[in-house]
Amino acid sequence: MTGEKDLTKLLASLSPHLMDDDFVFCTVRDATYGDFAELSPLASFQEDEGLSLLLTRESADRAGFRYESIFKCITLKVHSSPEAVGLTAAVSCQLAERGISANIAAACHHDHVLVPAEKADDALSALEAFGGCANLTSS
């Protein structure tokens, strides 16, 4: 089954789910993709500054990695197409209007929104009651 591309349908069926774990972003200089696989990162990205890892806080603490902030992950259970236009912008706008930062990672089937842990419940409520940003959802 292919993912949904229609923004109106996507927003109507986001089905956000708050994951239990706390997550942190860490950078490891002079590391490459595949290093630290034993820590089971939720995501990784090779950057000029090093290997960025999205880890559970527990894994980062065990490895002795430093991090600045703690995040919660909200998975949007709607099967979105990587070619869908506007979903990231609409979700970001919805959260920004409430003063909530959003780091969004897209995967093959779902989008995942990392928000500050202390604002996770507010972010979840905002996404559950999604009204959308008028300029993004009108046709």
PyMOL commands that set and color helices and strands:
alter all, ss='L'
color gray80, all
select helices_A, chain A and resi 7-12+37-39+57-63+87-96+117-128+134-137
alter helices_A, ss='H'
color red, helices_A
select strands_A, chain A and resi 16-18+23-28+43-47+50-56+71-76+103-106+111-116
alter strands_A, ss='S'
color yellow, strands_A
deselect
rebuild
show_as cartoon
